[in-house]
Every structure is written in structure tokens, then in C-alpha cells.
């Protein structure tokens, strides 16, 4: 964990946005439900803001806020025009309309707890997580096996829709 934090502190969460991430962003654009667009989004784990910029555009966000545990990455996100602030999701989950979590849960000590807080604090959530195997070496952390992340989702959300694409799971959830 310390090595991972050091890596992110100096290099950001993406040195470049690789081909596999660009393909996943294209896929997200294709499957994104219309009722997830034009909302205020909170990118929980925005890192340096590189992916946040794409997510903001794909979701056609009314407004986009970023949150990350790493102060240096938050500073980089702000320089990219993201309104971001430092926040540790394991201690506090903000409240809002739409939570967007791109590749963050597999870095957390308590992903179940954070998922339950997201359910309590948001009307909608989009989650993308890498799955164990494939190109997960590029994402650090401890990617989940598909069965494990689906179990966490069933425990946290009474209803959600998921897709598997290019070794990642894409989840859409909304309150009814």
C-alpha cells in the first residue's frame, strides 16, 4: 500500500490513458443510460483528473466535483480544471446526486462499507472496477474476482445493472 501511494503521489493515477482505458471509456459511452446524463457528478477517487475529464464529458455533467485521498493528485486535478478536494472515502463519503467511481474500490480496505455509504448518500452510482487478471497490473491495488465484486454489490444494492467488458465490470445503480 505504501509503495502504491508513493507511485500515485509522484506519477499520478495514469501516466497516460492507455488503449484499454480508452476502449472502456468508449464502451461506457455506448451503454450509459440516458437518465444518468446531465446530472451533478462526484468523481470519488478522481486522482489527477485525467479520467475525470472524460467522465465529465461522457456523462454530460451539469457540474463535476472530484474527491481524492491524495493532496498532490487533487492539486493536479484542480490544475486540469476539476473542482476537487481532498477526502478519504474510508472516513467520509460525501452526499450528492450521482457518484462516479472509476477503479477505486479495489484500493480500499473497506469497499463494502463505502458501497453502503454510497447507497445512503446518493441517488445514483456508476462504478467501474478492473477484474482480476488481464491488464490489472497497470492499475495497481487488488482487483476483485468477478464473483467477489458481485457479492459486494448484492449486499449493498438491492438492484443494479452490470456489464463485463475488456476485463472490467461496469455497474449502474439507482434508488427507486
C-alpha positions, 0 to 999 in steps of 0.5 A: 500500500505504501509503495502504491501511494508513493507511485500515485503521489509522484506519477499520478493515477495514469501516466497516460490513458492507455488503449484499454482505458480508452476502449472502456471509456468508449464502451461506457459511452455506448451503454450509459443510460440516458437518465444518468446524463446531465446530472451533478457528478462526484468523481470519488477517487478522481486522482489527477483528473485525467479520467475525470475529464472524460467522465465529465464529458461522457456523462454530460455533467451539469457540474463535476466535483472530484474527491481524492485521498491524495493532496498532490493528485487533487492539486493536479486535478484542480490544475486540469480544471476539476473542482476537487478536494481532498477526502478519504472515502474510508472516513467520509463519503460525501452526499450528492446526486450521482457518484462516479467511481472509476477503479477505486474500490479495489484500493480500499480496505473497506469497499463494502462499507463505502458501497453502503455509504454510497447507497445512503448518500446518493441517488445514483452510482456508476462504478467501474472496477478492473477484474482480476487478471488481464491488464490489472497490473497497470492499475495497481491495488487488488482487483476483485474476482468477478464473483467477489465484486458481485457479492459486494454489490448484492449486499449493498444494492438491492438492484443494479445493472452490470456489464463485463467488458475488456476485463472490467465490470461496469455497474449502474445503480439507482434508488427507486 
